[in-house]
Amino acid sequence: MSSMFDLTGKVGIITGGGGVLGGAMALGLAQQGVQVVLMGRNQDRLNRKAQKIEEAGGKAIGISGDVLSRNDLQKVKDEVTEAFGSIDILINAAGGNLKGATISPEETFFDLSPGDFERVFRLNLSGTVLPCMIFGEAMKEQGSGSIINISSLTASTPFSRVVGYAAAKAAIDNFTKWLAVEMAMKFGEGIRVNAIAPGVFIGEQNRLLLLNDDQSLTERGQSIIDRTPVKRFGQPEELVSTAVYLCSEASGFVTGTIIPVDGGFLAYAGV
Ligand SMILES: NC(=O)c1ccc[n+]([C@@H]2O[C@H](COP(=O)([O-])OP(=O)(O)OC[C@H]3O[C@@H](n4cnc5c(N)ncnc54)[C@H](O)[C@@H]3O)[C@@H](O)[C@H]2O)c1
């Protein structure tokens, strides 16, 4: 790849790195020369992902921790800066949903579990804000760094049912713009903050909503495909090029943006 996109020797933390999308971006960045640090809650899962990345010729380690714990985040920051000297990249891919924050077809808004709503909101929003605070401080000290938050299509036009998740992702878009301005105005142009809004990818959490046991599409899965001009779900590897772009010098004048990688979903009015 041309030097404009070169990431050799950079150090990148990927929260939710044991998951489907975080894991794919971690592998992709490692293949571009990034020393990858996978952060998540399950050390065995992180070790397995890190081993796969190493087998593919990349450099990766896994460090377990909860993105909602300042202590865990601080521990990861200390370990990473001691071992590798810097934190150049942060991808906030830890996130998810809970049943009680989702309205099933038989339910209405009035059946929402306020506790689960708060838990989902907190995981997705605070689980992005706190890593930006702790790891972003290392970037502030270095005067450089690239943060990528993970938004969703549901941030701009809320999907039915997923009320807590949609609200949290909308807040992530707003926070991404806010932090981009804050970093640039107070610490200079070296620290950039952007988001990727993935379209629909089959992951562990949404599989049951999208596919039946026989792998045929559910009604919801079919209606998403109908609204997607390229007529398919995304492949996790298809997020890598956008992540590489946002982490590299090629995007030096790009901050505060939310880039959809969605097969045209957001561009399509449905007619
Ligand atoms: N799959 C999709 O279609 C899709 C679309 C748009 C956005 N997203 C977003 O992309 C991100 C990754 O999604 P995915 O499909 O790979 O899901 P995933 O469940 O495979 O990965 C999420 C990872 O986050 C980890 N995690 C959850 N809570 C955590 C915590 N408190 N601390 C540390 N780690 C924690 C999980 O253990 C898991 O490994 C999420 O933010 C999701 O909302 C996914």
The ligand as an SDF file (V2000), in Angstrom:
LIG
                    3D

 44 48  0  0  0  0  0  0  0  0999 V2000
  -23.0230   -6.3410   13.3810 N   0  0  0  0  0  0  0  0  0  0  0  0
  -23.6170   -5.2770   12.8380 C   0  0  0  0  0  0  0  0  0  0  0  0
  -24.3850   -5.3760   11.8640 O   0  0  0  0  0  0  0  0  0  0  0  0
  -23.3500   -3.9110   13.3870 C   0  0  0  0  0  0  0  0  0  0  0  0
  -23.8630   -2.8210   12.6810 C   0  0  0  0  0  0  0  0  0  0  0  0
  -23.6310   -1.5450   13.1410 C   0  0  0  0  0  0  0  0  0  0  0  0
  -22.8850   -1.3610   14.2980 C   0  0  0  0  0  0  0  0  0  0  0  0
  -22.4170   -2.4390   14.9800 N   0  0  0  0  0  0  0  0  0  0  0  0
  -21.6210   -2.1600   16.1760 C   0  0  0  0  0  0  0  0  0  0  0  0
  -20.3180   -2.6320   15.9870 O   0  0  0  0  0  0  0  0  0  0  0  0
  -19.7410   -2.9820   17.2530 C   0  0  0  0  0  0  0  0  0  0  0  0
  -19.2790   -4.4310   17.1850 C   0  0  0  0  0  0  0  0  0  0  0  0
  -20.3910   -5.2470   16.8710 O   0  0  0  0  0  0  0  0  0  0  0  0
  -20.2590   -6.8020   16.5490 P   0  0  0  0  0  0  0  0  0  0  0  0
  -21.3470   -7.1510   15.6080 O   0  0  0  0  0  0  0  0  0  0  0  0
  -18.8450   -7.1270   16.2130 O   0  0  0  0  0  0  0  0  0  0  0  0
  -20.6580   -7.4160   17.9650 O   0  0  0  0  0  0  0  0  0  0  0  0
  -19.9370   -8.5220   18.8350 P   0  0  0  0  0  0  0  0  0  0  0  0
  -20.8860   -8.8750   19.9230 O   0  0  0  0  0  0  0  0  0  0  0  0
  -19.3870   -9.5980   17.9970 O   0  0  0  0  0  0  0  0  0  0  0  0
  -18.7050   -7.7150   19.4670 O   0  0  0  0  0  0  0  0  0  0  0  0
  -18.8420   -6.8340   20.5390 C   0  0  0  0  0  0  0  0  0  0  0  0
  -17.7400   -7.1460   21.5190 C   0  0  0  0  0  0  0  0  0  0  0  0
  -17.7970   -6.1940   22.5820 O   0  0  0  0  0  0  0  0  0  0  0  0
  -17.4750   -6.8750   23.7790 C   0  0  0  0  0  0  0  0  0  0  0  0
  -18.0120   -6.1720   24.9230 N   0  0  0  0  0  0  0  0  0  0  0  0
  -19.3240   -6.0220   25.2630 C   0  0  0  0  0  0  0  0  0  0  0  0
  -19.4140   -5.3490   26.4120 N   0  0  0  0  0  0  0  0  0  0  0  0
  -18.1380   -5.0540   26.8000 C   0  0  0  0  0  0  0  0  0  0  0  0
  -17.5830   -4.3910   27.9140 C   0  0  0  0  0  0  0  0  0  0  0  0
  -18.3510   -3.8740   28.8760 N   0  0  0  0  0  0  0  0  0  0  0  0
  -16.2500   -4.2670   27.9850 N   0  0  0  0  0  0  0  0  0  0  0  0
  -15.4520   -4.8050   27.0290 C   0  0  0  0  0  0  0  0  0  0  0  0
  -15.9300   -5.4430   25.9520 N   0  0  0  0  0  0  0  0  0  0  0  0
  -17.2530   -5.5770   25.8490 C   0  0  0  0  0  0  0  0  0  0  0  0
  -18.1440   -8.2390   23.6050 C   0  0  0  0  0  0  0  0  0  0  0  0
  -17.5930   -9.1800   24.4880 O   0  0  0  0  0  0  0  0  0  0  0  0
  -17.8770   -8.5390   22.1390 C   0  0  0  0  0  0  0  0  0  0  0  0
  -16.6510   -9.2310   21.9790 O   0  0  0  0  0  0  0  0  0  0  0  0
  -20.8410   -2.7340   18.2880 C   0  0  0  0  0  0  0  0  0  0  0  0
  -20.7190   -1.4230   18.7930 O   0  0  0  0  0  0  0  0  0  0  0  0
  -22.1070   -2.8130   17.4490 C   0  0  0  0  0  0  0  0  0  0  0  0
  -23.1240   -2.0910   18.0500 O   0  0  0  0  0  0  0  0  0  0  0  0
  -22.6360   -3.7140   14.5510 C   0  0  0  0  0  0  0  0  0  0  0  0
  1  2  1  0
  2  3  2  0
  2  4  1  0
  4  5  1  0
  4 44  2  0
  5  6  2  0
  6  7  1  0
  7  8  2  0
  8  9  1  0
  8 44  1  0
  9 10  1  0
  9 42  1  0
 10 11  1  0
 11 12  1  0
 11 40  1  0
 12 13  1  0
 13 14  1  0
 14 15  2  0
 14 16  1  0
 14 17  1  0
 17 18  1  0
 18 19  2  0
 18 20  1  0
 18 21  1  0
 21 22  1  0
 22 23  1  0
 23 24  1  0
 23 38  1  0
 24 25  1  0
 25 26  1  0
 25 36  1  0
 26 27  1  0
 26 35  1  0
 27 28  2  0
 28 29  1  0
 29 30  1  0
 29 35  2  0
 30 31  1  0
 30 32  2  0
 32 33  1  0
 33 34  2  0
 34 35  1  0
 36 37  1  0
 36 38  1  0
 38 39  1  0
 40 41  1  0
 40 42  1  0
 42 43  1  0
M  CHG  2   8   1  16  -1
M  END
$$$$
